[in-house]
Amino acid sequence: MGNAGAGKSTMVGCLIGSADIPHLSLDKIAWDQGPMRKPLDESQTLLRQFINANEQWIVEGCYGDLIEAGLSSCRELRFLNPDIETCIAHCKRRPWEPSKFPSANSRTRCSIN
């Protein structure tokens, strides 16, 4: 868990390595196609489905309401909390994420100039 640019995805990659551990970015279940968040109960249902379908799993995101919904199934929680300048620098340096944004210029949820 942590803010945008905190290093969550990087940490997940290190934890998973070459293992076959399912990974869920909460961005995928928190947002509709447009700039609106899905209803919380819909996102929570998707989270429970993911958890129940996998013996091992890693979930990452910055949504406290969804993290809280998964805590009873969680064996370990890591909170990444670098300072805001570090997060901003990471957001500016990271490559476009086509799984999250339709184009490199459409980062509507984390627009940093």
N, C-alpha and C positions, 0 to 999 in steps of 0.2 A: 504494500500500500504506500502511496506517496503521490506528490504533485506531479503534474506534467513536467518532464525533463529531470525527474529525480533519479532516474536510472533503473526503473522497474523492469523494462524489457531487457536491458542489458543483463541485469541480475538473473532474470528468468533463463536467458540463454546460457549463462554460466551454470546455473543449477541443473538444467536439463542436459546440457552437453550433448552426447550422442544417445542418451537414453530415450526410450519411447514413452514419454510422460505427456499426457494431454495437457494443453495450456489454453486458458481462456482469458482473453483481454476483455475486461468489463465494458470497454467502449463498444464492443460488438453487440452486447445485449442491452446497453443503456440508451442507445440512440436509434431513432427511426432514420430513414434515408435522408430526411431534411434536417434542419437545425433544431428539431424538437426532441426532448427526451421521451422515451417510451413511458407509459404508466408504470409506476414502481412495481405493482403486483405482477405485471407481465415480465419485467426484468427478473424479479425474484423467482418466478416460475421457471424461466430459462436457466437461471443459475442452479436451482435445485435439480433440474433435469440433467445438467452437465455433471454435477457432483454425484448424483445417483448412478449415472451411466459409467463412471470411471472409478476404479479401485484407488488409483493414485492420480493426483491432479495438481496443477498449479493455476491459481487465479491471480491476476494482477490488475490493479486499477486505482482510481482515486475517489471512488464513490463509497462514502462511509455507510450509506444506507444499504448498499449491496454487500459490502464487507461484513457488516453486522448480521445480515441474513444468512451468511455462510459460516459464521463463527462456530456454531455448534458442531459442524462437520470438519472443522479446521484443526490440524495437528500443530501447526506453527504459523505465526503471523509475523511478518517482517515489515517494519515501518521505516521507509527511507525519508529522511528529512534534511536534505542539504539546504543551504541558504537560498533565498530567492534569486540572487545573482547567478548562482550555479545552475539553477533550473532554467533560467532564461537563456543562458549561454548554451546549455545542452539543446534546448528547443531550436535555437537559431542554427546550430551545427548539424542537427540530425537530418537525414535524408527524407524526402517525401515518402509517406507511407500510403501506398495505393490501396491497402486494405481499409484504411480509415478515411481517406479523402479522395474525391474523384479526380482532382488535378493538383499539381504542385502549388498552385495559386489559390486553392480553396480551403485553406486550413481555418475554417470558420470558428472552431472551438478553442483554438490557441493561436490567435493572430498576434504575432510579435513582429514589429517592424525593425 
